[in-house]
Protein backbone atom coordinates (compact mmCIF):
# COMPACT_ATOMS: atom_id res chain seq x y z
CA UNK A 1 0.00 0.00 0.00
CA UNK A 2 2.82 2.37 0.73
CA UNK A 3 5.45 2.43 -2.01
CA UNK A 4 7.91 4.48 0.05
CA UNK A 5 7.56 1.97 2.86
CA UNK A 6 8.41 -0.91 0.52
CA UNK A 7 11.66 0.78 -0.51
CA UNK A 8 12.69 1.31 3.09
CA UNK A 9 12.01 -2.28 4.04
CA UNK A 10 13.79 -3.83 1.07
CA UNK A 11 17.25 -2.55 2.02
CA UNK A 12 19.68 -1.39 -0.64
CA UNK A 13 18.84 -1.68 -4.33
CA UNK A 14 20.18 -4.77 -6.05
CA UNK A 15 22.71 -2.92 -8.20
CA UNK A 16 24.33 -1.37 -5.14
CA UNK A 17 24.62 -4.75 -3.46
CA UNK A 18 26.19 -6.34 -6.56
CA UNK A 19 28.67 -3.49 -6.91
CA UNK A 20 29.77 -3.78 -3.31
CA UNK A 21 30.25 -7.51 -3.72
CA UNK A 22 32.50 -7.19 -6.79
CA UNK A 23 34.67 -4.29 -5.66
CA UNK A 24 37.86 -5.07 -3.76
CA UNK A 25 37.90 -2.46 -1.01
CA UNK A 26 40.32 -2.49 1.87
CA UNK A 27 38.75 -3.21 5.27
CA UNK A 28 41.02 -0.63 6.84
CA UNK A 29 39.26 2.25 5.07
CA UNK A 30 36.40 3.16 7.44
CA UNK A 31 34.94 5.70 5.02
CA UNK A 32 34.28 2.92 2.45
CA UNK A 33 32.93 0.23 4.77
CA UNK A 34 30.24 -1.56 2.73
CA UNK A 35 28.80 -3.26 5.80
CA UNK A 36 27.63 0.03 7.26
CA UNK A 37 25.76 0.90 4.07
CA UNK A 38 24.27 -2.53 3.31
CA UNK A 39 22.38 -2.90 6.57
CA UNK A 40 18.66 -2.24 5.95
CA UNK A 41 16.87 -0.06 8.45
CA UNK A 42 13.42 -1.11 9.62
CA UNK A 43 11.20 1.93 9.15
CA UNK A 44 7.73 1.59 10.65
CA UNK A 45 4.94 3.54 8.99
CA UNK A 46 2.97 5.54 11.61
CA UNK A 47 -0.25 4.75 9.74
CA UNK A 48 0.40 1.04 10.21
CA UNK A 49 0.87 1.62 13.93
CA UNK A 50 -2.48 3.40 14.10
CA UNK A 51 -4.19 0.57 12.20
CA UNK A 52 -2.60 -2.02 14.49
CA UNK A 53 -3.75 -0.03 17.55
CA UNK A 54 -7.26 0.11 16.13
CA UNK A 55 -7.15 -3.64 15.58
CA UNK A 56 -6.12 -4.19 19.20
CA UNK A 57 -9.01 -2.08 20.49
CA UNK A 58 -11.42 -3.84 18.12
CA UNK A 59 -10.31 -7.24 19.43
CA UNK A 60 -10.70 -6.25 23.07
CA UNK A 61 -14.18 -4.76 22.65
CA UNK A 62 -15.65 -7.52 20.54
CA UNK A 63 -14.01 -10.36 22.45
CA UNK A 64 -16.02 -9.26 25.50
CA UNK A 65 -19.26 -9.36 23.50
CA UNK A 66 -18.48 -12.81 22.08
CA UNK A 67 -17.65 -14.15 25.55
CA UNK A 68 -20.85 -12.69 27.05
CA UNK A 69 -23.09 -14.25 24.40
CA UNK A 70 -21.21 -17.57 24.53
CA UNK A 71 -21.25 -17.67 28.32
CA UNK A 72 -24.96 -16.75 28.77
CA UNK A 73 -27.47 -19.47 27.77
CA UNK A 74 -30.26 -16.89 27.93
CA UNK A 75 -28.77 -15.01 24.97
CA UNK A 76 -29.75 -17.50 22.27
CA UNK A 77 -32.54 -15.55 20.58
CA UNK A 78 -32.09 -14.73 16.87
CA UNK A 79 -31.21 -11.11 17.68
CA UNK A 80 -28.31 -12.16 19.93
CA UNK A 81 -27.06 -14.73 17.42
CA UNK A 82 -26.77 -11.94 14.85
CA UNK A 83 -25.10 -9.60 17.34
CA UNK A 84 -22.68 -12.41 18.15
CA UNK A 85 -22.00 -12.87 14.44
CA UNK A 86 -21.25 -9.15 14.13
CA UNK A 87 -18.93 -9.23 17.15
CA UNK A 88 -17.11 -12.32 15.85
CA UNK A 89 -16.63 -10.73 12.42
CA UNK A 90 -15.28 -7.53 13.95
CA UNK A 91 -13.04 -9.56 16.26
CA UNK A 92 -11.53 -11.34 13.25
CA UNK A 93 -11.17 -8.01 11.45
CA UNK A 94 -9.19 -6.59 14.36
CA UNK A 95 -7.09 -9.74 14.47
CA UNK A 96 -6.45 -9.36 10.74
CA UNK A 97 -5.16 -5.82 11.22
CA UNK A 98 -2.76 -7.00 13.93
CA UNK A 99 -1.54 -9.95 11.84
CA UNK A 100 -1.09 -7.65 8.86
CA UNK A 101 1.22 -5.42 10.92
CA UNK A 102 3.25 -8.37 12.20
CA UNK A 103 3.63 -10.01 8.78
CA UNK A 104 4.43 -6.71 7.04
CA UNK A 105 7.46 -6.06 9.23
CA UNK A 106 8.57 -9.47 10.48
CA UNK A 107 7.50 -12.12 7.97
CA UNK A 108 7.23 -10.76 4.43
CA UNK A 109 6.17 -13.17 1.72
CA UNK A 110 3.53 -13.51 -0.97
CA UNK A 111 1.74 -16.23 0.99
CA UNK A 112 1.40 -14.10 4.12
CA UNK A 113 0.15 -11.15 2.06
CA UNK A 114 -2.58 -13.27 0.47
CA UNK A 115 -3.63 -14.93 3.73
CA UNK A 116 -3.76 -11.60 5.57
CA UNK A 117 -5.74 -9.76 2.88
CA UNK A 118 -8.07 -12.77 2.62
CA UNK A 119 -8.77 -12.68 6.36
CA UNK A 120 -9.35 -8.92 6.34
CA UNK A 121 -11.68 -9.05 3.31
CA UNK A 122 -13.66 -11.99 4.71
CA UNK A 123 -14.03 -10.50 8.21
CA UNK A 124 -15.02 -7.01 7.12
CA UNK A 125 -17.44 -8.50 4.56
CA UNK A 126 -18.98 -10.63 7.32
CA UNK A 127 -19.23 -7.53 9.52
CA UNK A 128 -21.13 -5.53 6.89
CA UNK A 129 -23.34 -8.52 6.04
CA UNK A 130 -24.10 -9.03 9.74
CA UNK A 131 -25.20 -5.40 9.97
CA UNK A 132 -27.58 -6.02 7.08
CA UNK A 133 -28.85 -9.22 8.74
CA UNK A 134 -29.49 -7.32 11.99
CA UNK A 135 -31.45 -4.72 10.02
CA UNK A 136 -33.55 -7.45 8.38
CA UNK A 137 -34.16 -9.06 11.78
CA UNK A 138 -35.29 -5.76 13.31
CA UNK A 139 -37.65 -5.14 10.43
CA UNK A 140 -39.18 -8.62 10.74
CA UNK A 141 -39.54 -8.30 14.51
CA UNK A 142 -41.67 -5.18 14.03
CA UNK A 143 -43.53 -6.05 10.83
CA UNK A 144 -44.35 -9.62 11.93
CA UNK A 145 -44.55 -8.94 15.65
CA UNK A 146 -47.11 -11.69 16.35
CA UNK A 147 -45.24 -14.51 14.59
CA UNK A 148 -41.67 -13.33 15.09
CA UNK A 149 -41.00 -15.53 18.15
CA UNK A 150 -41.46 -18.81 16.31
CA UNK A 151 -39.33 -21.70 15.10
CA UNK A 152 -39.49 -20.30 11.57
CA UNK A 153 -37.63 -17.17 12.67
CA UNK A 154 -34.84 -19.23 14.24
CA UNK A 155 -34.49 -21.29 11.06
CA UNK A 156 -34.42 -18.13 8.95
CA UNK A 157 -31.74 -16.63 11.22
CA UNK A 158 -29.48 -19.68 10.88
CA UNK A 159 -30.00 -19.58 7.11
CA UNK A 160 -28.93 -15.92 7.04
CA UNK A 161 -25.83 -16.73 9.10
CA UNK A 162 -24.82 -19.58 6.80
CA UNK A 163 -25.32 -17.44 3.69
CA UNK A 164 -23.51 -14.36 5.00
CA UNK A 165 -20.51 -16.28 6.35
CA UNK A 166 -20.34 -18.50 3.27
CA UNK A 167 -20.37 -15.47 0.99
CA UNK A 168 -17.79 -13.64 3.10
CA UNK A 169 -15.43 -16.63 3.15
CA UNK A 170 -15.71 -16.95 -0.63
CA UNK A 171 -14.84 -13.27 -1.04
CA UNK A 172 -11.84 -13.72 1.23
CA UNK A 173 -10.65 -16.76 -0.72
CA UNK A 174 -10.62 -14.95 -4.07
CA UNK A 175 -7.16 -13.37 -3.58
CA UNK A 176 -5.76 -16.64 -2.23
CA UNK A 177 -7.13 -18.65 -5.17
CA UNK A 178 -5.40 -16.45 -7.72
CA UNK A 179 -7.49 -13.31 -8.16
CA UNK A 180 -4.70 -10.96 -7.11
CA UNK A 181 -2.24 -8.54 -8.69
CA UNK A 182 1.04 -9.99 -7.47
CA UNK A 183 2.01 -10.96 -11.03
CA UNK A 184 0.65 -7.84 -12.76
CA UNK A 185 0.97 -4.65 -10.75
CA UNK A 186 -0.96 -2.64 -13.35
CA UNK A 187 -4.17 -4.38 -12.21
CA UNK A 188 -3.69 -3.49 -8.51
CA UNK A 189 -6.26 -1.53 -6.58
CA UNK A 190 -5.57 0.88 -3.73
CA UNK A 191 -5.20 -2.16 -1.45
CA UNK A 192 -2.49 -4.44 -2.75
CA UNK A 193 -2.76 -7.32 -3.67
CA UNK A 194 -6.47 -6.87 -4.45
CA UNK A 195 -7.20 -6.25 -8.10
CA UNK A 196 -9.21 -3.26 -9.27
CA UNK A 197 -12.05 -5.54 -10.35
CA UNK A 198 -12.11 -7.23 -6.95
CA UNK A 199 -12.18 -3.89 -5.16
CA UNK A 200 -14.93 -2.65 -7.50
CA UNK A 201 -17.10 -5.69 -6.76
CA UNK A 202 -16.66 -5.20 -3.01
CA UNK A 203 -17.46 -1.47 -3.27
CA UNK A 204 -20.55 -1.96 -5.43
CA UNK A 205 -21.77 -4.71 -3.09
CA UNK A 206 -21.36 -2.36 -0.15
CA UNK A 207 -23.34 0.40 -1.89
CA UNK A 208 -26.11 -2.09 -2.67
CA UNK A 209 -26.28 -3.29 0.94
CA UNK A 210 -26.27 0.28 2.22
CA UNK A 211 -29.19 1.16 -0.07
CA UNK A 212 -31.07 -1.92 1.18
CA UNK A 213 -30.37 -1.01 4.81
CA UNK A 214 -31.54 2.54 4.18
CA UNK A 215 -34.82 1.31 2.70
CA UNK A 216 -35.39 -1.13 5.57
CA UNK A 217 -34.68 1.51 8.22
CA UNK A 218 -37.11 3.90 6.55
CA UNK A 219 -39.79 1.21 6.85
CA UNK A 220 -38.73 0.53 10.47
CA UNK A 221 -39.04 4.23 11.22
CA UNK A 222 -42.58 4.28 9.86
CA UNK A 223 -43.56 1.23 11.91
CA UNK A 224 -42.02 2.70 15.09
CA UNK A 225 -43.87 5.97 14.63
CA UNK A 226 -47.14 4.14 14.04
CA UNK A 227 -46.67 1.91 17.09
CA UNK A 228 -45.76 4.86 19.29
CA UNK A 229 -48.87 6.71 18.11
CA UNK A 230 -51.09 3.70 18.88
CA UNK A 231 -49.60 3.30 22.36
CA UNK A 232 -50.11 7.00 23.01
CA UNK A 233 -53.78 6.75 22.04
CA UNK A 234 -54.37 3.64 24.15
CA UNK A 235 -52.82 5.13 27.28
CA UNK A 236 -54.06 8.67 26.64
CA UNK A 237 -50.54 10.08 26.55
CA UNK A 238 -50.00 13.67 25.66
CA UNK A 239 -48.84 14.63 22.18
CA UNK A 240 -45.49 15.72 23.56
CA UNK A 241 -44.84 12.23 24.95
CA UNK A 242 -45.57 10.71 21.57
CA UNK A 243 -43.26 13.23 19.94
CA UNK A 244 -40.42 12.47 22.35
CA UNK A 245 -40.75 8.72 21.84
CA UNK A 246 -40.80 8.88 18.05
CA UNK A 247 -37.97 11.41 18.00
CA UNK A 248 -35.83 9.06 20.10
CA UNK A 249 -36.52 6.19 17.72
CA UNK A 250 -35.70 8.28 14.66
CA UNK A 251 -32.53 9.57 16.32
CA UNK A 252 -31.39 6.02 17.05
CA UNK A 253 -31.92 4.98 13.44
CA UNK A 254 -30.14 8.10 12.19
CA UNK A 255 -27.20 7.31 14.50
CA UNK A 256 -26.95 3.76 13.18
CA UNK A 257 -27.11 4.67 9.50
CA UNK A 258 -25.07 7.85 9.85
CA UNK A 259 -22.24 6.06 11.65
CA UNK A 260 -22.22 3.25 9.11
CA UNK A 261 -22.12 5.63 6.14
CA UNK A 262 -19.55 7.98 7.66
CA UNK A 263 -17.17 5.10 8.38
CA UNK A 264 -17.42 3.11 5.16
CA UNK A 265 -18.49 5.52 2.42
CA UNK A 266 -15.13 7.38 2.01
CA UNK A 267 -13.14 4.18 1.47
CA UNK A 268 -15.85 2.65 -0.74
CA UNK A 269 -15.97 5.61 -3.12
CA UNK A 270 -12.19 5.99 -3.10
CA UNK A 271 -11.74 2.33 -4.03
CA UNK A 272 -13.99 2.84 -7.06
CA UNK A 273 -12.13 5.81 -8.51
CA UNK A 274 -8.50 5.21 -7.45
CA UNK A 275 -5.83 2.62 -8.15
CA UNK A 276 -2.31 1.71 -7.01
CA UNK A 277 -0.79 4.84 -8.58
CA UNK A 278 -2.54 7.13 -6.09
CA UNK A 279 -0.60 8.25 -2.98
CA UNK A 280 -0.93 5.68 -0.23
CA UNK A 281 -1.77 8.34 2.35
CA UNK A 282 -5.22 8.63 0.78
CA UNK A 283 -5.74 4.91 1.21
CA UNK A 284 -4.77 5.05 4.87
CA UNK A 285 -6.90 8.16 5.47
CA UNK A 286 -10.03 6.48 4.08
CA UNK A 287 -9.37 2.97 5.42
CA UNK A 288 -8.85 4.08 9.01
CA UNK A 289 -12.44 5.41 9.47
CA UNK A 290 -13.73 2.09 8.09
CA UNK A 291 -11.96 0.28 10.92
CA UNK A 292 -13.61 2.64 13.40
CA UNK A 293 -16.96 1.12 12.45
CA UNK A 294 -15.85 -2.13 14.10
CA UNK A 295 -14.99 -0.13 17.23
CA UNK A 296 -18.39 1.57 17.32
CA UNK A 297 -20.48 -1.52 16.49
CA UNK A 298 -20.25 -3.11 19.97
CA UNK A 299 -21.37 0.15 21.56
CA UNK A 300 -24.39 0.57 19.28
CA UNK A 301 -25.57 -3.02 18.98
CA UNK A 302 -24.31 -4.83 22.08
CA UNK A 303 -23.54 -2.62 25.07
CA UNK A 304 -26.74 -0.59 24.62
CA UNK A 305 -28.80 -3.78 24.81
CA UNK A 306 -30.47 -4.30 28.16
CA UNK A 307 -30.10 -8.11 28.19
CA UNK A 308 -26.40 -7.92 27.37
CA UNK A 309 -25.96 -5.31 30.10
CA UNK A 310 -27.61 -7.70 32.58
CA UNK A 311 -25.41 -10.59 31.48
CA UNK A 312 -22.30 -8.43 31.76
CA UNK A 313 -23.26 -7.36 35.28
CA UNK A 314 -23.91 -10.97 36.29
CA UNK A 315 -20.50 -12.05 34.98
CA UNK A 316 -18.61 -9.14 36.56
CA UNK A 317 -20.32 -8.68 39.94
CA UNK A 318 -22.94 -11.45 40.18
CA UNK A 319 -25.87 -9.05 40.45
CA UNK A 320 -28.24 -7.00 38.29
CA UNK A 321 -28.62 -3.28 39.07
CA UNK A 322 -32.16 -2.21 39.88
CA UNK A 323 -32.08 0.37 37.11
CA UNK A 324 -31.71 -2.44 34.56
CA UNK A 325 -34.23 -4.82 36.08
CA UNK A 326 -36.95 -2.16 36.22
CA UNK A 327 -36.39 -0.63 32.80
CA UNK A 328 -39.14 -1.40 30.29
CA UNK A 329 -38.62 -1.68 26.56
CA UNK A 330 -40.15 1.17 24.53
CA UNK A 331 -40.95 1.47 20.84
CA UNK A 332 -37.86 3.62 20.42
CA UNK A 333 -35.54 0.74 21.37
CA UNK A 334 -34.71 -0.22 17.83
WONOR-V436983 format. One line per field, one symbol per residue. phi: phi as a letter, one per 40 degrees, with the letter a starting at -180 (. if undefined). burial: I if it has 9 or more other ideal C-beta (glycine too) atoms within 8 Angstrom, else O. Layout:
# WONOR-V436983
phi->???
burial->???
This chain:
# WONOR-V436983
phi->.bccccccccgccccccccccccbbccccccbccccccccbcbccdcccccccccccccccccccccccccbcccbcddccccccccccccccccccccdccccbbacaccccccccccccccccccccccccccccccccccbccbccbcccccccccccccccccccccccdccchcabccaccccccbcbcccccccccccccccccccccccccccccccccccccccccbfcccccccccccccccccccccccccccccdccccccbbacccdccccccccdccccccccdccccbccccccccccccccbgabdccccccccbcccb
burial->OIOOIOOIIOOOOOOIIOOIOOOOOOOOOOOOIIOOIIOIOOOOOOIIIIIIOIIIIIIOIIIIIIOIIOOIOOIOOIIIIIIIIIIIIIIIIIIIIIIIIIIOIOOIOOOIIIIIIIIIIIIIIIIIIIIIIIIIIIIIIIOOOOOIOOOOIIOIIIOIIOOIIOIIIOIIIIIIOOOIIOOOOOOIIIIIIIIIOIIIOIIIOIIOIIOIIIOIIOIIIOIIIOIIIOIIOOOOIOOOIIOOIIOIIIOIIOIIIOIIIIIIIIIIIIIIOIOIOIOIOIIIOIIIIIIIIIIIIIIIIIIOIIIIIIIIIIOOOOOOOOOIOOOOOOIIOI
